[in-house]
């Protein structure tokens, strides 16, 4: 239902032997090669396994920061200022703006690739909007691959920005080393979001637009919820930082909170634990995607159709049919 | 995050040999046996394949009607009146109120099993709320099994009611022979829903609360959208019916529209086609659920953990790891 200009930004890589070349160019800092690789990831290209294999030796070191919040809390502005601050520290920064739109809402909420023009001419920054429409395995499978592309291209910090608050966002946030949740005064939605499960995944809360009425109340609410949260003696207590991103106020405090959490992760062996859990989820998502594709290919054949007809007749029950299907899958 | 009273309503069936007995009782009209079977379905009990096998010979004939709409449009009231009308025609009626709540919203939106007390003492009506939390394969796998239970218990019409409008609801609605979408005047949400994909799945629209201001506008809007919809010469054109369910007005018109669609389905060979497509989707969902469970069982073993550690190290890429995982799965 969404119109997408399929011709733009599509990879011209068509053969396996082009992959090492493209990955090599991306590693040399060729922005177009990076863009092509991410398009490849986004579209679930059959060359993806080769890309992943070529990137693997150059990955695993970047700091991945998730940034989420309801629409209107100032995610873009905050990301923009964070990029500026991280650049000033000498980091190479990648930004992935992920749009976890449902198959029905469609539309590229985050399609405004020009929104961070401030960094357009900075070769140390890659910015990319990404959708996950139709990709097998969804965001859980695509996002980490895109992070790897940026990492392979030399980014040592990758910001993954997702809009809204829901299952997909939580999924994406859980792919980060550190998850930053933005709130704004007077946005009941944000607090609802916290109640709805974000509290468990947030490492740092930012009360943005802190110059507005209600900022104290929002700050108090979130502190109250953190106080109520159960955590063991060795567990991280989410930090709350106030900011006015539009005036670049509080950005250093956010960076400090991110560093504090990073240090905590390393000291507690938690970074390694999180990354292994992340890798496990990723492998699982890819494996399920493969299986789903295999079953899908049986659809075009007669196997599933014939089984379905027998189920519709009541001649066989759906569990027995599923069992037959799986046996066919293993043989095939 | 939700508290559920696990002890209530759980099946006491523990062994395979109890299944035929329970199914037999359900077929004799024992409401408690029906309730136990649906709880078994809902909880994804390991005995489910046996239940499905025992039910299969007695299924495939009932008319399945999906009923959906945004909160507040009057779904319960309409369902209640439809049940009354169908009973008056001599049908045995089953009602499944499915709650496709996300893992984060939790809560039993439709847990009010007493809401249709009017039919509580009528042995020709079964009413059941159902959640799909945590079931492998989700609603796509559970709902048709529950429909089969009701069919096995002698219901020749099954109403599947889902709240809200979203992917899960569309999924459930697509499991019906005929899908009825409720709208109400002044509910922009409902119109949004139509725009968001419901138009494709609705066979009958009901403008409920048609005595209210704005009913004409809602009626006009939906007619306009139907007119804009593309359909071939042999395709069904969605009907629009007006009703005031709270005063039992327009119910006969709804029943007439449902019958008209049913006849159309039969005449065009569409009933058979829909049922086979449904069976295929069901078998596929069960097969995927089985595979997901098998992969899940590898989690507890060392296979996935060891692979994940190597992926986190960059020693292997996630696609190669997924491939290894799948090979292990086929061997195991």
Interface residues (C-beta under 8 A of the other chain):
Chain A: X1 X48 X49 X52 X53 X55 X56 X57 X58 X59 X60 X102 X103 X104 X105 X144 X145 X166 X167 X170 X196 X197 X272 X275 X276 X277 X278 X279 X280 X282 X283 X284 X286 X287 X288 X290 X291 X292 X295 X299 X304 X305 X307 X308 X309 X311 X312 X313 X314 X315 X316 X317 X318 X319 X320 X321 X322 X323 X325 X326 X329 X330
Chain B: X1 X48 X49 X52 X53 X55 X56 X57 X58 X59 X60 X102 X103 X104 X105 X144 X145 X166 X167 X170 X196 X197 X272 X275 X276 X277 X278 X279 X280 X282 X283 X284 X286 X287 X288 X290 X291 X292 X295 X299 X304 X305 X307 X308 X309 X311 X312 X313 X314 X315 X316 X317 X318 X319 X320 X321 X322 X323 X325 X326 X329 X330
